Amino acid sequence: MHIPDGFLDGKTAAASAVLAAGGLAVALRQVHRHLPRERVPLLGLSAAFVFAAQMLNFPVAGGTSGHLIGSVLTAVLLGPSAAVIVITSVLVVQCFLFADGGVLALGANIFLMAIVSNLSGYAVYRLVHGWSHSVRSTVLAAAFAGWCGTVLAAICCAGQLALSGTVPWTTAFPAMTGVHMLIGLGEGLITGLVIAVIARARPDLLDQPAAGNLTPVLGYGLLLALGLAIFVAPFASPWPDGLEKVAATLGFEHRAVAEPVLPAPLPDYEMPGIQSAVAATAVAGAVGTFIVFGLAAILARVLVPKSR
């Protein structure tokens, strides 16, 4: 759902950027005040995992692919404010390092994936999870919330496209909602599976705050993220994602800016100078994983007081 430059007009991109900045400011303030110091490493780990997982496009139907957003998954583990920072870190690196998502549309992408998907999905999770606190209910609530967050972000994206005059609302709404209802199934399945594994192996990570030693979790989790980026991402589905498919179907894909506003060092997730496409993607994925991990971890350490 990464919007490229050209799909949105200036007023919609600017309004989305203002809303994203406001949401990020609130999230930074909440993390500074409330995030336990011992959970700081989990922000870097979550960012690395989400970045690697977003490279794994999975086929849906009709030549369309989807990928994990990860905002609800992160919110369940760290809370919605921390999830805003994690997903924003991922989107910033994707935009400037890989030209994935437009520079002028960065605010819109942050608003959709770091705020709308996150907060709406987490609200659903808290509502459904409140009925029971068993492991099964936690997993099912997280999976359903992941689906809801994806669909609601797609509906909001349809509104942005309609407000920009790119495509009428009556056309954008059913097209974006329909394809992302299918993509949301993958989001919900992945979210539920990850939460199920964590609930069995380290249920304390689902508590607020977490207990126990997080060093092994950090090490193994980073290795898992690197493994996904290096060994799985090069073989992800090449089909267009939901927004790209809708743009092609409705005939506005030509509005995307051909050349990025700022040149990216690793465009299209490939390391320049490497002949093998598989190796180029694997190396670029590993580099991106480390950078996202470091950015989110450093930001969290700066935000959270040492005395906490």
C-alpha positions as CSV (number, residue, x, y, z in Angstrom):
1,M,0.0,0.0,0.0
2,H,3.0,2.3,-0.5
3,I,1.7,5.3,-2.4
4,P,4.1,6.6,-5.0
5,D,4.4,10.3,-5.8
6,G,1.9,11.4,-8.4
7,F,-1.2,9.5,-7.1
8,L,-2.1,12.3,-4.6
9,D,-2.5,16.0,-5.3
10,G,-0.7,18.6,-3.2
11,K,-3.5,19.4,-0.8
12,T,-4.2,15.8,0.1
13,A,-0.5,15.0,0.5
14,A,0.0,18.1,2.7
15,A,-3.1,17.3,4.9
16,S,-2.0,13.7,5.3
17,A,1.5,14.9,6.3
18,V,0.1,17.2,8.9
19,L,-2.0,14.4,10.4
20,A,0.9,12.1,10.3
21,A,3.2,14.6,12.0
22,G,0.6,15.2,14.7
23,G,0.2,11.5,15.3
24,L,3.9,11.0,15.4
25,A,4.3,13.8,17.9
26,V,1.8,12.3,20.2
27,A,3.5,8.9,19.9
28,L,6.9,10.3,20.7
29,R,5.5,12.0,23.8
30,Q,3.8,8.9,25.0
31,V,6.8,6.7,24.5
32,H,9.0,9.2,26.3
33,R,6.6,9.2,29.2
34,H,5.5,5.6,29.5
35,L,7.7,3.0,27.6
36,P,9.7,0.9,30.1
37,R,13.4,1.1,29.5
38,E,13.7,-2.7,29.3
39,R,11.5,-2.8,26.3
40,V,13.7,-0.4,24.3
41,P,15.5,-3.2,22.4
42,L,12.2,-4.6,21.2
43,L,11.5,-1.5,19.1
44,G,14.6,-2.1,17.0
45,L,13.8,-5.8,16.8
46,S,10.2,-5.2,15.8
47,A,11.3,-2.7,13.1
48,A,13.8,-5.2,11.7
49,F,11.2,-7.9,11.6
50,V,8.5,-5.8,10.0
51,F,10.9,-4.5,7.4
52,A,12.0,-8.0,6.4
53,A,8.5,-9.3,6.5
54,Q,7.3,-6.4,4.2
55,M,9.7,-7.6,1.6
56,L,7.9,-11.0,1.4
57,N,5.0,-10.3,-1.0
58,F,2.6,-13.2,-1.0
59,P,0.3,-14.0,-3.9
60,V,-3.4,-13.3,-3.4
61,A,-5.6,-13.7,-6.4
62,G,-6.0,-12.5,-10.0
63,G,-2.3,-11.7,-10.3
64,T,-2.2,-9.6,-7.2
65,S,0.2,-9.8,-4.2
66,G,0.1,-8.4,-0.7
67,H,2.6,-7.9,2.1
68,L,2.5,-7.5,5.9
69,I,1.9,-4.1,7.3
70,G,2.8,-5.2,10.8
71,S,1.4,-2.3,12.7
72,V,-1.2,-4.3,14.7
73,L,1.4,-7.0,15.4
74,T,3.8,-4.3,16.8
75,A,1.0,-2.6,18.7
76,V,0.0,-5.9,20.5
77,L,3.6,-6.4,21.6
78,L,4.7,-2.8,22.4
79,G,1.6,-0.7,22.5
80,P,0.2,1.6,19.8
81,S,2.5,4.6,20.4
82,A,5.6,2.5,20.1
83,A,4.1,0.9,17.0
84,V,3.8,4.3,15.4
85,I,7.5,4.9,15.8
86,V,8.4,1.4,14.6
87,I,6.3,1.6,11.4
88,T,7.4,5.2,10.7
89,S,11.1,4.1,11.0
90,V,10.4,1.3,8.5
91,L,8.6,3.6,6.0
92,V,11.3,6.3,6.2
93,V,14.1,3.8,5.4
94,Q,12.0,2.2,2.6
95,C,11.3,5.6,1.1
96,F,14.8,7.2,1.1
97,L,16.9,4.0,0.8
98,F,14.9,1.9,-1.6
99,A,12.5,4.4,-3.3
100,D,9.5,2.3,-2.0
101,G,6.8,4.9,-1.6
102,G,7.0,8.5,-2.7
103,V,8.9,11.2,-0.9
104,L,6.0,13.7,-1.2
105,A,3.6,10.9,-0.3
106,L,5.6,9.8,2.8
107,G,3.2,11.6,5.1
108,A,0.3,9.8,3.6
109,N,2.0,6.4,3.9
110,I,2.8,7.1,7.5
111,F,-0.7,8.2,8.2
112,L,-2.2,5.1,6.6
113,M,0.1,2.3,7.8
114,A,1.6,3.7,11.1
115,I,-1.5,5.5,12.4
116,V,-4.8,4.4,10.7
117,S,-4.0,0.7,10.5
118,N,-2.3,0.7,13.9
119,L,-4.8,2.6,16.0
120,S,-7.9,1.1,14.4
121,G,-6.6,-2.4,14.5
122,Y,-5.4,-2.1,18.1
123,A,-8.8,-0.7,19.1
124,V,-10.4,-3.8,17.6
125,Y,-7.9,-6.0,19.4
126,R,-8.6,-4.5,22.8
127,L,-12.3,-4.7,22.2
128,V,-12.3,-8.4,21.2
129,H,-9.5,-9.4,23.6
130,G,-11.4,-7.9,26.5
131,W,-13.9,-10.8,26.4
132,S,-11.3,-13.4,27.3
133,H,-7.6,-13.5,28.1
134,S,-6.8,-17.1,27.1
135,V,-4.0,-17.7,24.5
136,R,-6.6,-18.7,21.9
137,S,-8.6,-15.5,22.3
138,T,-5.4,-13.4,22.2
139,V,-4.3,-15.0,18.9
140,L,-7.8,-14.8,17.4
141,A,-8.2,-11.2,18.5
142,A,-4.8,-10.2,17.1
143,A,-5.5,-12.0,13.7
144,F,-9.0,-10.3,13.4
145,A,-7.5,-6.9,14.3
146,G,-4.8,-7.3,11.7
147,W,-7.4,-7.9,9.1
148,C,-9.5,-4.9,10.2
149,G,-6.5,-2.6,10.3
150,T,-5.5,-3.5,6.7
151,V,-9.1,-3.0,5.4
152,L,-9.6,0.3,7.2
153,A,-6.3,1.7,5.9
154,A,-7.3,0.7,2.4
155,I,-10.6,2.5,2.8
156,C,-8.8,5.6,4.0
157,C,-6.4,5.3,1.0
158,A,-9.4,5.2,-1.3
159,G,-10.6,8.4,0.3
160,Q,-7.2,10.1,-0.4
161,L,-7.3,9.0,-4.0
162,A,-10.9,10.3,-4.4
163,L,-10.0,13.6,-2.7
164,S,-7.1,14.1,-5.0
165,G,-9.3,13.6,-8.1
166,T,-7.3,10.5,-9.1
167,V,-10.3,8.3,-9.2
168,P,-13.9,8.7,-8.1
169,W,-14.9,7.5,-4.6
170,T,-17.6,5.2,-6.0
171,T,-14.9,3.4,-8.0
172,A,-12.0,3.6,-5.5
173,F,-13.9,2.3,-2.5
174,P,-15.0,-1.1,-3.8
175,A,-11.7,-1.6,-5.7
176,M,-9.4,-0.9,-2.7
177,T,-11.7,-2.5,-0.2
178,G,-12.2,-5.7,-2.2
179,V,-8.6,-6.5,-2.9
180,H,-7.4,-5.6,0.6
181,M,-10.1,-7.7,2.2
182,L,-8.1,-10.6,0.6
183,I,-4.7,-9.2,1.5
184,G,-6.0,-8.6,5.1
185,L,-6.4,-12.4,5.4
186,G,-2.7,-12.8,5.0
187,E,-2.0,-9.9,7.4
188,G,-4.3,-11.6,10.0
189,L,-2.8,-15.0,9.5
190,I,0.8,-13.8,9.9
191,T,-0.1,-11.6,12.9
192,G,-2.0,-14.5,14.6
193,L,0.9,-17.0,13.9
194,V,3.5,-14.7,15.3
195,I,1.5,-13.9,18.4
196,A,0.8,-17.6,18.9
197,V,4.5,-18.4,18.8
198,I,5.3,-15.6,21.2
199,A,2.5,-16.6,23.5
200,R,3.9,-20.2,23.7
201,A,7.6,-19.3,23.9
202,R,7.7,-16.0,25.8
203,P,4.2,-15.1,27.1
204,D,5.8,-12.4,29.3
205,L,6.4,-10.3,26.1
206,L,2.7,-9.9,25.8
207,D,2.5,-8.3,29.3
208,Q,2.9,-4.6,29.9
209,P,5.7,-4.3,30.9
210,A,7.6,-7.4,29.9
211,A,9.5,-9.5,32.4
212,G,12.7,-11.5,32.0
213,N,15.9,-11.3,30.0
214,L,15.3,-9.9,26.5
215,T,18.9,-10.5,25.2
216,P,18.2,-14.0,23.7
217,V,15.0,-12.7,22.2
218,L,16.8,-9.8,20.6
219,G,19.6,-12.0,19.2
220,Y,17.3,-14.7,17.8
221,G,14.8,-12.2,16.6
222,L,17.4,-10.2,14.6
223,L,18.8,-13.5,13.1
224,L,15.2,-14.4,12.1
225,A,14.7,-11.0,10.4
226,L,18.0,-11.3,8.6
227,G,17.1,-14.8,7.5
228,L,13.9,-13.7,6.0
229,A,15.5,-10.7,4.2
230,I,18.4,-12.8,2.8
231,F,16.9,-16.2,2.0
232,V,13.2,-15.6,1.4
233,A,12.7,-12.1,0.2
234,P,14.5,-12.7,-3.1
235,F,11.8,-15.2,-4.0
236,A,8.8,-13.1,-3.0
237,S,5.9,-12.8,-5.4
238,P,6.6,-10.5,-8.3
239,W,2.9,-9.7,-8.8
240,P,1.8,-6.1,-8.2
241,D,0.5,-5.3,-4.8
242,G,-3.1,-4.2,-4.1
243,L,-2.7,-0.5,-4.8
244,E,-0.6,-1.2,-7.9
245,K,-3.2,-3.7,-9.2
246,V,-6.1,-1.2,-8.6
247,A,-4.1,1.6,-10.3
248,A,-3.6,-0.7,-13.4
249,T,-7.2,-1.8,-13.4
250,L,-8.7,1.7,-13.1
251,G,-6.2,3.2,-15.4
252,F,-4.3,5.7,-13.2
253,E,-0.9,3.9,-12.9
254,H,0.5,6.4,-15.4
255,R,0.2,9.2,-12.7
256,A,3.1,7.7,-10.8
257,V,6.2,9.8,-11.1
258,A,8.7,8.0,-13.3
259,E,11.8,9.2,-11.5
260,P,11.9,9.6,-7.7
261,V,12.1,13.1,-6.3
262,L,15.3,12.0,-4.5
263,P,17.6,9.3,-5.9
264,A,17.7,6.2,-3.7
265,P,21.0,4.3,-3.1
266,L,19.3,0.9,-3.4
267,P,16.3,1.3,-5.7
268,D,13.9,-1.6,-6.0
269,Y,15.6,-3.4,-3.1
270,E,18.7,-4.3,-5.2
271,M,22.3,-3.7,-4.4
272,P,24.0,-2.0,-7.3
273,G,27.0,-3.8,-8.8
274,I,25.8,-7.3,-8.1
275,Q,25.0,-9.3,-11.2
276,S,22.7,-11.9,-9.6
277,A,19.2,-10.5,-8.9
278,V,18.8,-12.9,-6.1
279,A,22.1,-11.9,-4.4
280,A,21.4,-8.2,-5.0
281,T,18.0,-8.4,-3.3
282,A,19.5,-10.5,-0.4
283,V,22.3,-8.0,0.3
284,A,20.0,-5.0,0.0
285,G,17.5,-6.7,2.4
286,A,20.3,-7.4,4.9
287,V,21.5,-3.8,4.8
288,G,18.0,-2.5,5.2
289,T,17.3,-4.8,8.1
290,F,20.4,-3.5,10.0
291,I,19.6,0.1,9.2
292,V,16.0,-0.1,10.3
293,F,17.0,-2.0,13.5
294,G,19.6,0.7,14.3
295,L,17.3,3.6,13.6
296,A,14.4,2.4,15.7
297,A,16.7,1.3,18.6
298,I,18.7,4.5,18.7
299,L,15.5,6.6,18.5
300,A,14.0,4.6,21.4
301,R,17.1,5.0,23.6
302,V,17.1,8.7,23.0
303,L,13.4,9.0,23.8
304,V,13.3,6.8,26.9
305,P,14.9,8.2,30.1
306,K,17.7,6.1,31.5
307,S,16.3,6.4,35.0
308,R,13.1,4.5,34.1
